[in-house]
């Protein structure tokens, strides 16, 4: 997935929808890679995928009570400009 030549796996946990239209619950991911027959946590891919999905990476996504996950503003949609 991050083009480093190693087999990788992982993903996001499902969370419920946030009641506010301009907010969402942060959806943390965890990705792992297999190298030399051993499974390692892939922190670089985890950060990249969290930024792609959530618009930001949070090292501590739990709320004040230790539950997953805190509410964040929805990331702005990317604008694509078409030039003639």
JOFEN-V374029 format. One record per pair of residues at least 4 apart in sequence whose C-alpha atoms are under 6 Angstrom apart, sorted by the first residue. I is the first residue (numbers start at 1). J is the second residue. Records with the same first field share a line. If there is no record, write none. Layout:
I: J ; J
This chain:
7: 33 ; 34
8: 32 ; 33
9: 31 ; 32
10: 30 ; 31
11: 29 ; 30
12: 29
18: 24 ; 25
22: 73 ; 74
23: 72 ; 73 ; 74
24: 71 ; 72 ; 74
25: 69 ; 70 ; 71
26: 69 ; 70 ; 71
30: 46
31: 42 ; 46
32: 40 ; 41 ; 42
33: 39 ; 40
34: 38 ; 39
47: 57
50: 54 ; 57
51: 55 ; 56 ; 57
55: 75
61: 69 ; 70
62: 66 ; 67 ; 68 ; 69 ; 70
63: 67 ; 69 ; 70
